[in-house]
Amino acid sequence: MKMEKQLDFAAALPEIAFFYSDMDTVDDKGRVTEQAFLGKRLERRRRKKRRNLVSIIFDDRPPPYPSTVFIKKNAFIEAGAFSPLFRGNYHEDLEFFSRVAQRFPIYFIPQSLAQYRVHDSKSGRDVSNWDNNWPVLLNRLWETWQGDPQMQAQLLYYYAKYFSDKGRYLLRKGDYSGARV
């Protein structure tokens, strides 16, 4: 059903190269825990009147999750595929999708066409990769937006926040020399 719907959208909107849909979250037993997950996240963000990096990249749309995406081959090739700089499955999809969004029109389908399994625990996941990939993401976005000083200016806030948070974390751990860097 997902592919069929997205192919229908692609046929109706040939100028769009990247489609993604909303999704439902499910638990370990496959029971739906939240319908229209991405749309609800977007509404919460709008109610709080808070812009974040995702809303900047995707022009106030929800973030695409890989399982919801349909991308035309030419867009995938021209955007350059996924970067090998990322480790542990954190941020590489966001960075790739940002390159596609910069070059091609994207379209959010506000219907849940996929399900995303949310596990009870994140045990076994190396969250240090998340932290280590964050500056890689920022640097890659900086490169992507090389010709757009307005977008780069918005990134400066996220660089400052990352280094400030990292410094505070290292101070709490007692790593004073690391916090100074």
Secondary structure, DSSP 8 states (H G I E B T S, - for coil): -HHHHHHHHHHH-TT--EEEEEEEEE-TTS-EEESSHHHHHHHHHHHTT---HHHHHTTS-----GGGEEE-HHHHHHHT---TT--SSSSHHHHHHHHHHHHS-EEEEEEEEEEEE--S--TT--HHHHHHHHHHHHHHHHHHTTT-HHHHHHHHHHHHHHHHHHHHHHHHHT-HHHHH-
